[in-house]
Amino acid sequence: MKSILLSLVMPPTGFVTLIIIGLLLHGSWYRFGRRLAGAATIGLLLLSLPVVSNTLLRALETGLPTTLPAGHPPQAIVVLGAEVRNNRRDPIGAQAGLLTLERLRTAAALQRKTGLPVLVTGGITESDAAAVGVVMQHTLQNDFNVPVRWVEARSLDTRENALFSADILRAEGIASVYVVTNAWHMRRALVAFEATGLTITAAPTIPEGMAQPDFEGFLPHTSAWQTAYLALHEWIGLIWYRLR
């Protein structure tokens, strides 16, 4: 139900929904309806421009706290899961999706550099698939040859990633960690993890936002809507987490 509501409210579908509502309004609401439809159309067009959607995404990815905290060096690496894909040919019936693989690749490089123990976190997102954390453990150990010490497999969102991971780490006497996730997701993750009292150092994946717009950035493109969806989802989630 949550995913259905998000798809109807978040751009670009949310603007299409507003356009339809605006065009259906009649009588004393006719003028308001046309203005609503017009404003939604402008919003839809603006978010189709890569220069707009990438600016929203890039703002999430810059200025992250990647400097090691003085006196509190990280003692472990926490990797947040994303999506998995069902695969009956895989020994555990699922494989890591592209976003999850990107995070695992970053975590593997960091683990080889630091030698720190790894915690993977992510619950069940597909009813007939293994928990994300279990898939991540399998992938890191078998595909990247990186050991995983802890698996958190109950969380269903970023806030639970932080809460349940913090419980595991505190039981091990760990108070400072690297957090690995996509650069555009990192700000919301930091808010969630800092609320647990852990000392956090960001270890984001390579930023995806376009640094310098070119001519094509001012031309409409369908991929810009996907970028805008990611960016606005994170901005709204970030505001919500800070208000809680």
Salt bridges, closest charged atoms under 4 A:
GLU61 OE1 - ARG58 NH1 3.98
ASP90 OD1 - HIS138 NE2 3.76
ASP167 OD1 - ARG170 NH2 3.13
GLU234 OE2 - ARG188 NH2 2.82
GLU234 OE2 - HIS233 ND1 3.60
